């Protein structure tokens, strides 16, 4: 069992506009002090979804 399930999320392919995490890096808490190991920011999910829309055209 992995201690960082967020690593399997497809939205890690794009940077996070909320916390500035680079592609492949975990998002950080709002204070920037700890990684978000189970999920990503909603803004990152949205950015990833928007990138997928552009890729299918």
N, C-alpha and C positions, 0 to 999 in steps of 0.2 A: 504494500500500500504506500503510495506516494504522500509525502507531507506537503506537497505543493500541487494540488489538483489544477490550479489555474494554468500551469504549464501546458496542459493539454487543450486549452481553449484556442480556437482559431483566431480570435481577435488579437492575440499576441503578435500577429504578423504585421500589425501597424503600430505606429507610435501613439502614445496616449496624450491627447490634447489637454487632459486635466492635470496630470502630475508630471508630464514630460518624459515618462519612461520610453526608452528606445524600443524598437521592434525586437521581440524575443525576451525583453526584460519584464519582470513583474511590475504591476502598478504599486505605488506606495500609498500608505495611509495619507489622509488629508494633511497631517502634520509633516509628512515626508520622513517619518522616523522608522517605519517598519514596512516590509513588503506585504501586499495583500495576497495571501497564498491560496485563497479559495475562489476569488472572483476578480473582475476588473472593473474599472469605472464605467458607468453607463455611457459616458462620452466616447470611450474607446470602443465599446460595442457598436455604437452608432457609426463611428468612423470606419470600422471594419465593414459594416453592412453597406455603407456608401461606397467603399472601395470595390465591393463585390458587384454592385450594380453597374459600375463603370467597366468592370472586367467582362461582363456578359454582352456588352454592346458591340 
